[in-house]
Amino acid sequence: MAHIGHDVLGVDTDPGKVAKLQSGEVPFFEPGIDDIVRDNLTSGRLRFTDSYVEAADFADVHFLTVGTPQSELGFGANLSYIDAAVDTLSPHLNRRALIVGKSTVPVGTAQRLARRMRSIAPAGDDVELAWNPEFLREGFAVRDTLHPDRIVVGVESSHEGRAAKTLAALYSPLSTDDDIPFLITSLATAELAKVAANAFLGTKISFINAISEVCEAASADVTMLAAAIGADKRIGREFLDAGLGFGGGCLPKDIRAFMTRADELGLGDVATFLQIVDNINIRQRSRVIDATREVCGSLDGARVAVLGVAFKPNSDDIRDSPALDVVGQLQLQGAIVSVFDPKAMDNARQVFPTPNYSLSALDACQGADVILILTEWDEFRALQPEELETVTGSKRVVDARNCLDPLCWRAAGWNYRGFGRP
């Protein structure tokens, strides 16, 4: 928002994060974000604070961007952070303001928050609410923000014109180069737009992983099959990569929260469908463990090199990481695990200190009985069998992301195991 010309005040309740951001240090890895933060700090369009009083005095538009993680008590969303943000900001809203939710929430949450805000805020009915879900991909968040494929704005019927016009003006600098669909919907439709999109993407991944099991049983190649069906414009090739499955801070918890909300609305069949999508995804982790055991003979005492623990490349995010889950299961079954990831090592070490953390991919593979590719970083795709065979204890590789060339590795004498590939 600062980059496209607005004056922005970022608010966080963690003074340590605020101090880092004020000095231009972003506390997570995302390509391109560091330069944008530093440039706009320098320009004066961007500042950070931990004061809600300052925020209420400063802003005409307030974006709610707090997390809605999975509840510790079940599969539903934990809404305590967004409730706390609303409860802390609202008492200081003494003039007209637009509150814009970007957090992913169960349908019906926005309407509840609107009533809650107006009952607390001194400005009362002059406080409007809109819902503007984000569709950002980790690793591409800067590009997706500046060049979105759509902007969805959910508004209250009583404030439809004013809120929509405000957000249209706010986003207008983005439309100079791109013809971006600007969709005005109800609050409920906007809330569903994000969770429905994530449920669909998760379904595509679970579908191709289920088909990969059929391919293995029938000696077919899931990568060629994905190319064949992905060429159909009604289907598309994206998200048809078989392997370890999806993770991160969005798809898993959003699908589970959607499942819980569907059940609350009395839609048991919908909840069951989403449960199957989640179950297939979780099963991929066991398939990787089984494949590793098969190529090693036994996991007890096996030396396993794990390349990649971030849930996806170009990110340091390990939330619900399938790779980190596999590491834990390997250790529980007696394996000695060495790990390397280009960006996620520090985060992984903080929550899971027991594996051996290595300085490089080659270091992790020293003396390994088997190498596991669990995150498809470009530097792992570029690995050549010749450079690894001099350091490993045995020429075995389990490619859980199907990102290596099996013909190349097998021609070099390696026992290569992919997923859904003959």
N, C-alpha and C positions, 0 to 999 in steps of 0.2 A: 504493500500500500504506500509506503514511503517512496519506493522506487518509481511509482507512477505519478508522484507529485503531491501526495497528501501528507499532512502533519500527523505523526503517529506517536502515541505513548503506549509502550508495552508494559503490562502489569503482571507481576508474579509474586506469589507469597513467599518464595524462597529468596532471602536476601543474598545468599551466595550466588545464585544464578543471576540475579539482577546486577550484582557487582561485576560478574564476568561479562555480561552483555554490555554494560556501560563502557567496559574497556575494549569492546570489540571482539570478545572471545565467545564463540557459540558453543554451548555445552553438549553438542552432539554433532555427528558427521552427516552432512548432506551436501552433495556437490553444488558449488556455486553460491551457497548461502553466506559464507564468510565475507566475500567481497561485497555483497549487497548490504550486509549489516554495517560493515566498516564505512562504505561510501556514504551511507545515509546518516550515520552518526556524525561523520565529518560535515555533511551538508547542513546538519541541524534539524532535518525533517524527522529524525527518529530519536526517541529517548526511552529510558526504562525506569520503572519505579516499583515500589512495593506498597504504594499508598492509593487506596481506593478513593479517598477524599480528593486527591490530586486528579485522579482519573475522571471522577464525576464533574469536577470543575472544568476540566480541559476539553472533554469530548462531546460532540454532538451524536456520534455513532459509537456504540460499544459492541465489539465482537466477543462472544463467549467461545473460547477455544480450549476449554479444559478437557481433560481426559474423562472417559466413561468406561473404565475397565470392567472386566467381568467381576461380578460379586463373589466374595469369599463364601457366601452361603448358598450358592447355586449357579445356574447358567445365566441368570439375568444380569442386566447392566447395573453397575454401581453408580448411582446418580448423586452421591453425596458431594462431589466436587462442584458440579454445576449448581446444585442447590446452595452450596456455601457461597459461590460467586454471586449468585442472584441476591442472597440474603445480605451479603456484605456491601454490595454496590447500591442496592435499591434505596436504603435510608438516606443516601447522599444525592439522590436525583430530585432536585428541586426546580428543574426547568424541563422543557420539552426535550426528549431524547429518544433515539431509536436503538433498541437492543436487538442484536442480530446473532442468533445461535448458529454456530458452525459445528458444534460437537455432535457426534452420532448418538441418537437417543431413541428409545422405544416410542412408537407412534402414540400420541396423546400427551407426551411430556411438555411440548411447547405451550399447549393451551393451559395446562396446569401452571406453568411458570409465568405466563402472562397474568393470570389472576393473582398469583403470589406477588409479583412485582408491584402491581397497582395497589395492592392492599398495604404495601410497606412504603412505597415511594411517596414523598411529599407532593410530587407533581401529579400523582394519581393517574387519571386517564390521559394525560399528556405524554405518558411513557408508552411507546409502541413496541411491539415485538414482531420480528420477522425471522424466518428460518432459511438459512443459506448454506446448505451442506457443502463440504469440501470433497473433491474427488481426486485428491493428490496421490501420486504414487511415490513412495519412498525411493530415493535415488533420482527422481525426476521432478521433485516438488517445485523447484524454482521455475522450470519450464512450464509445468502444468498450471502454475499460478498466473504466469504472464501470458500464456497462450492456452486458456482453458477450452475444452471442446464443448462445454455448455455451462451456463450459469443458471442455477435453479433458485428461485426466491419464493418461499412460502410466506403468505401474508394473512393477517386477520381480515375478515370481510369488512369490519368497521373502519379499518385503516388502509384499505387496499391501495388507494391512489397515492397517498402520501409516502408510505413505506416503499412502494415499488419505484416511485420517482426518485427518492433519495438514493436507493441502491443502484438504479440505472445511471444516475449522475456519478456515483462513486466509482463504478466500473467503466465509465465511458472512455477513459484513456486506453483501455485494452482493446476497444473495438475499432481503433483507427486502422489497424493492419489486418485484423481477422474478422470474418463474419461469424460472430459467436452467437448461437441461439440463447436468447434471454427468456427463460420460461417462468411465468408468474403462476403460482399454484396456491392451493390451500396449505395451511400449516401441516396438516396430516400428510398430504402428498409429498411435500418437501422432506418431511422426516423419513418417509418410506423410500424416497429416491436413493438415499445412500445405502441403507441396509439391503434393499432389493438388488441394487447393483452388486454389492459385495456377495450376496447370496448366489447370484447368477454366476459370478466369476468363480466362486468356490465350487459351484456345481460343475462348471466346465472342467476344472482341475480334477475333481473327484471322478467325473465321468471318464476322462482319458486314463486315469490311474486304474479304474475298474476294467476298462478295455485292455490295458496293458497286461493284466492277468490273463485275459483271453488270448492275447497275442502270444504270451509265453507258452500257454498250453497248446496253441495251434501252430507254433513255429512261425508266426508272423512278426513283422517289424512295426512297432507302434509309431516310430518316428516317420516312416513313410506313410503309414495310415493317417497320421495327423496331418501330413502335407496333403493327402488326397481329400480328406473331408474338410480340411481348413480352406481349401481352394473354393469351396462353396460359399458365396457371399452371404448366405443366410447364417452360416456358422462362424467363419473367420478362423484364422490360424492362431491368434493370440490366446494364451492360457490353455493351450492343448499340449503342454510339455509334461510327459509322464515322469515320475520319479518320486522324490521324497515327500512331495506335497507342500501345502501352503502353511504359513505361520505368520508371525508378526503381531502388531498391536491392533489390527483392524479385522481382517477376514474371520479368524477363529472366534473372537469374542462377539463380533457383530452377528455372525450366523447363530451363535448360541443365544444371544439376547433376542434375536428375531424369533427363534424357535420358542423361547419362553413366552414372548409376547403373544405369538400365535396361539399358544396353549391357553393363555389367560383370556383370549378372545373367543375361546371355545372352538378353535380350528385345529383339532387334533391331527387330521390328515396332513395339513401343512407342516405342523410341528414334527411329525414322523418323517416326512420327506427331508426336512433340514437335518434331522438327527442322522439319517442315512448318509447325507453328504459329509457330515462331520466324522462319522464312524469310518467311512472309507479313507478319509484323509489321515486319521490317526493310525489306521492299519498300515499305512505305508511305512511308518517308522519300524514296525515289527518286521516288515518284509526286508528292510535294509539289515536289521539284526540277523535275520535268518540267512540272508545271502552271505553276510560276513562269516557266519558260523560254517556255512557250507564250503566256502573256499578255504577256510582255515582248518576245518575238521573239528576244532574246539575253540571256544573263546577263553577258556580258563588258561591264563598265562600268555595269551596271544598278545603280541605287540602291534597295536593298531595306530596308524597315522591318520588323523582326521584333518582334512583340508576344508576349512570353512565352518564357522559356527553362527555367523549372522543369518537371519532368516531369509535374506536375499542379498545379491551383490549390490555394491554401491550404497551400503548402509552399515551402521554399527549397531543396529537394533537386534537384540536377542530375545525380545518378548515372544513367548510361545514359539521359540525357534525349534523346528523339527530336528535340526542338526544337534543342538545342545541336548535335546531329549535323547537322541541316539547315543551321544557320548555318555550320558548317565546310565543308560541301560547296558552299554558295553562294560562299564566299570562294575556295575552290579553283578554281571555274569563273569567277572574275573579277568577281564582284559586290562592290559596296561596301555593307556591311551596318551598319545602326544598330539597336541592341537596347534594349528596355525590358522589365523585369519588376518587379512590385511588391515582391517579396521576395528573388529569387534573384540579383540583380545582383552582389553581392559574391562569392558563391560562383562564379558564372560567370566573373567577371573574374580570379579567382585561377588557374583552370585554362585559361582561353582569353582572353588579354588583347587579341587583335588586333582584334575588332570595335569599332565606336564605341558606347559605352554612354551612353545618354541619360537625362535627368532625368525624363521623362514620356512618355506615349504620343504626345502631340502633338509633342513634341520629336523623338522617333524618326522620326516621319512627315514631318518637314520636307523638302520637295523629293523625296520618294520616288517612284520609278516604279511601285512595287507595295508593298502592305502585306500581310504574312503574319500571320495569327492562329495561333499555334502552341501556346498554353496558354490554356484557356478561363476565365481570371479573370473575375469578375463585371464588373469595370470595363471589360473589353474587350467583353463581351456588350452593355454599355450604350452603347457608342460609336454615334454617329449619323453618317450620311454627310455631313450638312451641316457638322458641326464639323471634319471632316477634309479636305473638298474645298478649303478655303481654304489649306491648308498643303502638300498633296501636289503632286507634279509631274504626276501622272496619276491618273485615277480607276480604279484597279485594285486588287482585293483577292482574295487567296487565303485562303479560310477553311478551314484544315486541321483544324479541330475542329467544323465545321458548327454553330457557335454563333450566327451572325448570321442575320437574316431576309433571304433572297435577294430576295424580292419588294420589300422596302423599299429595299434597296441598288440593285437594278436600276431601280426606279422613279425613283431619284435620278440615274440616268445612269451608274452604276458598272458596270464589267466585273467581275462577281462570279463566282468559281469556288469551288464546294464539292466534296465528294467523294460520289459515288453519288447526286447530285442532278441532275435534268435542267436 
